[in-house]
Amino acid sequence: MKKSNLFLTGLTLCLFIINGCQDESASPLESTTSASSARVGQNSTGAVYVMDNATSGNNIVVYNRSSNGQLTAAGTYATGGNGSGGGLGSQGSLIIEEEYLYACNAGSNEISILHISKSGLTLVDKISSNGMRPVSITTHDNLVYVLNAGGTGNISGFTISDSHKLYPIVASTKPLSSSSAGAAQIQFNESGSQIVVTEKATNNILTYTVNSSGLPSDAVVNASVGQTPFGFEFGKNNTLIVSDAFGGAAGLSALTSYSLNDNGNLNLISGPIGNFQAAACWVVVTNDGRFCYTTNTASDNISGYKITNSGALELIDANGITVVSGDGPIDMYLSRDSRYLYVLNTNGHSISIFSINNKGGLTNIGTVSGLLAGAVGMAAE
């Protein structure tokens, strides 16, 4: 596929769906994420989960992860809803929290919870997303919020019971800044006091303050410094790191870092820090907060950045290419110990596996093929 056409094909899967450090061979990155009490596979170190996003019935494809990062197919499990059959233009359509997966069913306007155990995945609950085309989910304690990108777009909240049933929170549904916002991601900050949403079409980053009852305020609208804010992740000290896709333009892919204050206002720390690639998409941050990565969907590679103590960003590689990925990298996820990075290649229908060294470098150690066309959403433990 010609790269000049990727904005109209593979990039619509990731970017612009608006209509609808000493030893480099090892990585002792500190893990701050507790291990799940149960996982698929008796001899598994962890697992990687991918949504097939099928319109005839959305499924989670499970791969057991060995201690050396390699993946082995371990089954397919229904979410109980339907996928969209194509890209969602978002980050966070499938997330993991302890031993539960939360999945967006964009084709049936629902979200699902599945329990992870050694015998596989079990559907626990499924509920309307209170909107159209759910594309991203976030959780904190007993709260779940979903971002609906279809229709006029909104965010909507739910509580989680002890049995992991979902119950809508009355008056929690809030609009985006525009009825054609091109919503990309929703996520709580670390304390759960604020929710952040990126909008591709308006170039806005919204924040909602969440009260003790789980209700969000009206949105505070922050203008993005870079164009087409897409995926994001929090680093240390409430630092928000956002990918800037710049409409998929060649050579303009970038990341920007902000500080988020208690009033929901964003203050620029650094950026946009360009990587000379195209269509920055997902963002992940290592557990120790030293490095972050973005997938460049239109240039088939990944850019790594160092994160300074102040939250400023610096390229790991001068040319912006930390490693070449598969065809059309979109979603990616770190293993719980941040030793391995898993990347979903939307056009290659595959998962690329990378090891991370102590200087943030990436080495390709394998590829898993055979995913359905239209697969989107990835989580790992």
C-alpha positions as CSV (number, residue, x, y, z in Angstrom):
1,M,0.0,0.0,0.0
2,K,1.4,3.4,-0.9
3,K,2.1,5.7,2.1
4,S,0.5,8.6,0.3
5,N,-2.8,6.7,0.4
6,L,-2.6,5.6,4.0
7,F,-4.3,8.7,5.3
8,L,-7.4,7.7,3.3
9,T,-7.2,4.0,4.2
10,G,-5.2,2.8,7.2
11,L,-5.3,6.3,8.8
12,T,-9.0,6.3,8.8
13,L,-8.7,3.3,11.1
14,C,-6.7,5.2,13.6
15,L,-6.7,8.9,13.0
16,F,-9.7,10.7,11.5
17,I,-12.9,8.9,12.0
18,I,-14.9,12.1,12.7
19,N,-18.1,11.0,11.1
20,G,-19.3,8.4,13.0
21,C,20.2,2.5,31.4
22,Q,23.5,0.6,31.5
23,D,22.9,-2.8,30.1
24,E,21.1,-2.4,26.9
25,S,20.2,-6.0,26.6
26,A,18.0,-6.0,29.7
27,S,15.4,-3.6,31.0
28,P,15.0,-3.4,34.8
29,L,12.3,-0.8,34.5
30,E,10.5,-0.6,37.8
31,S,6.9,-2.0,37.8
32,T,4.3,0.0,39.7
33,T,1.4,-2.1,38.5
34,S,0.3,-5.0,40.7
35,A,0.0,-8.4,39.1
36,S,-3.4,-9.8,38.4
37,S,-4.6,-12.4,40.9
38,A,-5.7,-14.5,38.0
39,R,-4.7,-14.7,34.3
40,V,-5.4,-16.9,31.3
41,G,-3.2,-20.0,31.1
42,Q,-1.7,-22.1,33.9
43,N,1.9,-21.4,32.8
44,S,1.4,-17.8,31.5
45,T,3.4,-14.9,32.8
46,G,0.8,-12.5,31.5
47,A,-1.5,-12.0,28.5
48,V,-2.2,-9.7,25.6
49,Y,-5.8,-9.1,24.5
50,V,-7.1,-7.8,21.2
51,M,-10.7,-7.0,20.1
52,D,-11.5,-8.4,16.7
53,N,-14.3,-5.7,16.4
54,A,-16.4,-8.0,14.2
55,T,-19.9,-6.7,13.2
56,S,-21.4,-10.1,13.6
57,G,-20.2,-10.3,17.2
58,N,-17.3,-8.6,18.9
59,N,-14.7,-10.9,20.4
60,I,-11.6,-10.7,22.5
61,V,-8.7,-12.7,21.1
62,V,-6.3,-13.8,23.9
63,Y,-2.6,-14.5,23.7
64,N,-0.7,-15.9,26.6
65,R,2.6,-14.1,27.3
66,S,5.7,-16.1,28.2
67,S,8.6,-14.7,30.4
68,N,10.6,-13.9,27.2
69,G,7.7,-11.8,25.8
70,Q,6.5,-14.2,23.2
71,L,2.8,-14.8,22.5
72,T,0.8,-18.0,22.1
73,A,-2.9,-18.0,21.0
74,A,-5.2,-19.0,24.0
75,G,-8.7,-18.6,22.7
76,T,-11.4,-16.2,21.6
77,Y,-14.2,-14.9,23.8
78,A,-17.4,-13.0,23.0
79,T,-18.1,-9.6,24.5
80,G,-21.8,-10.1,23.9
81,G,-22.0,-7.0,21.7
82,N,-21.1,-6.1,18.1
83,G,-18.1,-4.3,16.8
84,S,-17.9,-1.7,14.0
85,G,-15.9,-3.8,11.6
86,G,-13.4,-0.9,11.1
87,G,-11.2,1.6,12.8
88,L,-12.5,3.6,15.8
89,G,-10.0,6.5,15.6
90,S,-9.4,6.2,19.3
91,Q,-7.2,5.1,22.2
92,G,-8.6,2.9,25.0
93,S,-11.4,1.0,23.4
94,L,-10.2,-2.1,25.4
95,I,-8.6,-1.6,28.9
96,I,-7.6,-3.8,31.7
97,E,-8.1,-3.2,35.4
98,E,-6.8,-5.9,37.8
99,E,-8.5,-9.1,36.6
100,Y,-11.2,-7.4,34.5
101,L,-11.4,-6.3,30.9
102,Y,-13.6,-3.4,29.8
103,A,-14.5,-3.4,26.1
104,C,-16.3,-1.0,23.7
105,N,-18.9,-2.5,21.4
106,A,-19.0,0.3,18.9
107,G,-21.5,-1.5,16.6
108,S,-24.1,-2.0,19.2
109,N,-23.5,1.0,21.4
110,E,-22.7,-1.0,24.5
111,I,-19.8,-1.6,26.9
112,S,-18.9,-5.0,28.4
113,I,-17.0,-6.3,31.4
114,L,-15.2,-9.6,31.2
115,H,-13.5,-11.4,34.1
116,I,-10.0,-12.9,33.5
117,S,-9.2,-16.3,35.0
118,K,-7.0,-19.2,34.3
119,S,-9.8,-20.9,32.5
120,G,-10.4,-18.0,30.2
121,L,-12.6,-14.9,30.0
122,T,-16.2,-14.8,31.3
123,L,-18.7,-12.1,30.4
124,V,-19.8,-10.4,33.6
125,D,-22.0,-7.6,32.4
126,K,-23.0,-5.6,29.3
127,I,-24.8,-2.3,29.3
128,S,-25.8,0.6,26.9
129,S,-23.0,3.2,26.6
130,N,-25.7,6.0,26.9
131,G,-24.6,7.3,23.5
132,M,-23.6,6.2,20.0
133,R,-20.3,4.6,18.9
134,P,-18.4,4.1,22.2
135,V,-14.7,4.4,21.4
136,S,-12.8,4.7,24.7
137,I,-13.2,3.7,28.4
138,T,-11.6,4.7,31.7
139,T,-11.9,3.4,35.2
140,H,-11.0,4.6,38.7
141,D,-12.1,2.8,41.9
142,N,-15.8,2.0,41.5
143,L,-16.3,4.4,38.5
144,V,-16.3,3.8,34.8
145,Y,-16.6,6.5,32.2
146,V,-17.1,5.9,28.5
147,L,-16.5,8.3,25.5
148,N,-19.2,8.1,22.8
149,A,-17.9,9.5,19.5
150,G,-21.1,9.0,17.4
151,G,-24.1,11.2,17.1
152,T,-23.4,14.5,18.9
153,G,-20.9,12.8,21.2
154,N,-20.7,12.7,25.0
155,I,-19.2,11.2,28.1
156,S,-21.2,9.1,30.5
157,G,-20.6,7.5,33.8
158,F,-21.3,4.2,35.6
159,T,-20.7,2.7,39.0
160,I,-19.3,-0.8,39.5
161,S,-20.9,-3.0,42.1
162,D,-19.0,-5.6,44.2
163,S,-20.2,-8.2,41.7
164,H,-18.9,-6.0,38.8
165,K,-22.3,-5.0,37.5
166,L,-22.5,-1.6,35.9
167,Y,-25.2,1.0,36.9
168,P,-25.6,4.3,35.1
169,I,-24.9,7.4,37.2
170,V,-27.8,9.8,36.9
171,A,-26.9,13.2,35.4
172,S,-23.3,12.0,34.6
173,T,-23.7,12.4,30.8
174,K,-22.0,15.5,29.5
175,P,-21.5,16.9,26.0
176,L,-18.3,17.4,24.2
177,S,-17.2,20.9,23.0
178,S,-18.8,20.3,19.6
179,S,-21.4,18.0,18.0
180,S,-18.6,17.0,15.5
181,A,-15.7,16.8,17.9
182,G,-13.9,13.7,16.5
183,A,-13.5,12.3,20.0
184,A,-10.4,10.2,20.5
185,Q,-9.8,9.2,24.1
186,I,-11.1,9.5,27.7
187,Q,-9.0,8.9,30.8
188,F,-9.0,9.6,34.5
189,N,-6.0,11.2,36.0
190,E,-4.2,9.2,38.7
191,S,-6.2,10.5,41.6
192,G,-9.5,10.1,39.8
193,S,-10.3,13.8,40.4
194,Q,-10.4,14.7,36.8
195,I,-11.3,13.2,33.4
196,V,-9.5,14.2,30.2
197,V,-10.9,13.9,26.6
198,T,-9.1,14.6,23.4
199,E,-11.0,15.9,20.3
200,K,-9.3,15.5,16.9
201,A,-11.6,17.7,14.8
202,T,-11.7,20.8,17.2
203,N,-8.1,20.6,18.3
204,N,-9.4,20.8,21.9
205,I,-8.5,18.9,25.1
206,L,-11.4,18.8,27.6
207,T,-11.2,18.3,31.3
208,Y,-14.0,17.5,33.7
209,T,-13.6,17.7,37.4
210,V,-15.2,14.7,39.2
211,N,-16.8,15.2,42.6
212,S,-17.1,12.7,45.5
213,S,-20.4,11.4,44.1
214,G,-18.7,10.6,40.8
215,L,-20.4,13.4,38.9
216,P,-18.4,15.4,36.4
217,S,-18.4,19.2,36.0
218,D,-19.1,20.9,32.8
219,A,-16.1,20.7,30.5
220,V,-13.1,23.0,30.7
221,V,-12.0,23.6,27.1
222,N,-8.2,23.8,26.6
223,A,-6.8,24.6,23.1
224,S,-4.3,21.9,22.1
225,V,-0.9,23.3,21.3
226,G,-0.4,20.7,18.6
227,Q,-2.9,19.9,15.9
228,T,-5.2,16.9,15.9
229,P,-4.7,15.8,19.5
230,F,-5.2,12.0,19.6
231,G,-4.0,9.6,22.2
232,F,-2.5,10.4,25.6
233,E,-1.1,9.0,28.8
234,F,-0.3,10.4,32.2
235,G,3.3,10.4,33.4
236,K,4.6,11.3,36.9
237,N,3.2,14.3,38.8
238,N,0.0,14.6,36.7
239,T,2.0,15.3,33.5
240,L,-0.2,14.7,30.5
241,I,1.6,13.5,27.3
242,V,-0.5,13.9,24.1
243,S,0.1,12.8,20.6
244,D,-0.4,15.4,17.8
245,A,-1.3,13.8,14.5
246,F,-1.4,17.1,12.6
247,G,-4.1,15.6,10.3
248,G,-1.7,12.9,9.1
249,A,0.6,15.3,7.3
250,A,4.0,13.9,6.4
251,G,6.8,14.8,8.8
252,L,4.7,16.6,11.4
253,S,3.9,13.8,13.9
254,A,4.7,15.0,17.4
255,L,4.1,14.7,21.2
256,T,3.3,17.5,23.6
257,S,3.5,17.5,27.4
258,Y,1.3,19.5,29.8
259,S,0.8,19.9,33.5
260,L,-2.8,19.6,34.7
261,N,-3.9,21.8,37.6
262,D,-6.8,21.4,40.0
263,N,-9.0,23.7,38.0
264,G,-8.7,21.6,34.9
265,N,-6.4,24.0,33.1
266,L,-3.5,22.7,31.0
267,N,-0.1,24.4,31.1
268,L,2.5,23.7,28.4
269,I,5.6,21.9,29.5
270,S,7.2,21.1,26.2
271,G,6.1,20.7,22.6
272,P,5.0,19.9,20.1
273,I,8.2,17.9,19.9
274,G,8.2,16.6,16.4
275,N,9.6,13.2,15.3
276,F,9.6,13.8,11.5
277,Q,7.1,11.0,11.0
278,A,3.4,10.9,10.1
279,A,0.1,10.5,12.1
280,A,1.1,10.1,15.8
281,C,-1.6,7.8,17.3
282,W,-1.3,5.9,20.6
283,V,0.8,6.9,23.6
284,V,2.2,4.7,26.3
285,V,4.5,5.6,29.3
286,T,6.8,3.2,31.0
287,N,6.1,2.4,34.7
288,D,9.1,4.2,35.9
289,G,8.1,7.4,34.0
290,R,11.4,7.7,32.1
291,F,10.2,6.9,28.6
292,C,7.1,7.2,26.4
293,Y,6.3,5.9,22.9
294,T,3.9,6.8,20.1
295,T,2.9,4.8,17.0
296,N,3.2,6.7,13.7
297,T,0.4,5.1,11.8
298,A,1.2,6.6,8.3
299,S,4.9,6.0,8.4
300,D,4.9,2.4,9.9
301,N,7.2,3.1,12.9
302,I,7.4,4.0,16.6
303,S,9.0,7.0,18.1
304,G,10.5,6.9,21.6
305,Y,11.0,9.9,23.9
306,K,12.8,10.5,27.2
307,I,10.8,12.2,29.9
308,T,12.8,14.6,32.1
309,N,12.0,15.1,35.8
310,S,10.1,18.3,34.8
311,G,8.0,16.4,32.3
312,A,9.7,17.8,29.2
313,L,10.1,15.4,26.2
314,E,13.3,14.6,24.3
315,L,13.6,12.2,21.3
316,I,15.5,9.0,22.0
317,D,16.6,8.9,18.3
318,A,17.5,12.0,16.3
319,N,15.6,10.9,13.2
320,G,12.5,10.0,15.3
321,I,12.5,6.4,14.4
322,T,13.1,4.2,17.4
323,V,12.0,1.1,15.6
324,V,10.2,0.1,12.4
325,S,6.8,-1.6,13.1
326,G,4.4,-3.5,10.9
327,D,2.0,-2.0,8.4
328,G,-0.2,0.7,10.0
329,P,0.6,0.6,13.7
330,I,-2.2,1.9,15.9
331,D,-2.9,0.5,19.3
332,M,-0.1,-0.5,21.6
333,Y,0.3,-1.6,25.2
334,L,3.1,-2.3,27.6
335,S,3.5,-5.5,29.6
336,R,2.9,-4.9,33.3
337,D,6.7,-4.7,34.0
338,S,7.4,-2.4,31.0
339,R,9.9,-4.9,29.6
340,Y,7.8,-5.6,26.4
341,L,5.8,-3.4,24.0
342,Y,3.0,-4.9,21.9
343,V,1.8,-3.1,18.8
344,L,-1.3,-3.8,16.7
345,N,-0.7,-3.3,13.0
346,T,-4.1,-2.5,11.5
347,N,-3.1,-3.0,7.8
348,G,-0.8,-5.9,8.5
349,H,-3.4,-7.7,10.7
350,S,-0.6,-8.5,13.1
351,I,1.0,-7.8,16.5
352,S,4.6,-6.7,16.7
353,I,6.6,-7.6,19.8
354,F,9.4,-5.4,21.1
355,S,11.7,-5.7,24.0
356,I,12.7,-2.4,25.8
357,N,16.3,-1.8,26.9
358,N,17.5,0.4,29.7
359,K,18.0,3.4,27.5
360,G,14.5,3.2,26.0
361,G,15.5,1.5,22.8
362,L,13.3,-1.1,21.1
363,T,14.2,-4.4,19.5
364,N,11.8,-6.4,17.4
365,I,11.6,-9.9,18.8
366,G,8.6,-11.4,17.0
367,T,5.4,-11.0,15.1
368,V,2.0,-12.7,15.5
369,S,-0.2,-12.7,12.4
370,G,-3.7,-13.7,11.5
371,L,-5.9,-11.0,13.1
372,L,-9.2,-10.1,11.4
373,A,-9.2,-7.0,9.2
374,G,-10.8,-4.3,11.4
375,A,-9.3,-5.6,14.6
376,V,-8.8,-2.6,17.0
377,G,-8.3,-2.3,20.8
378,M,-5.5,-3.8,22.7
379,A,-4.7,-4.4,26.4
380,A,-1.9,-6.4,28.1
381,E,-0.7,-7.6,31.5
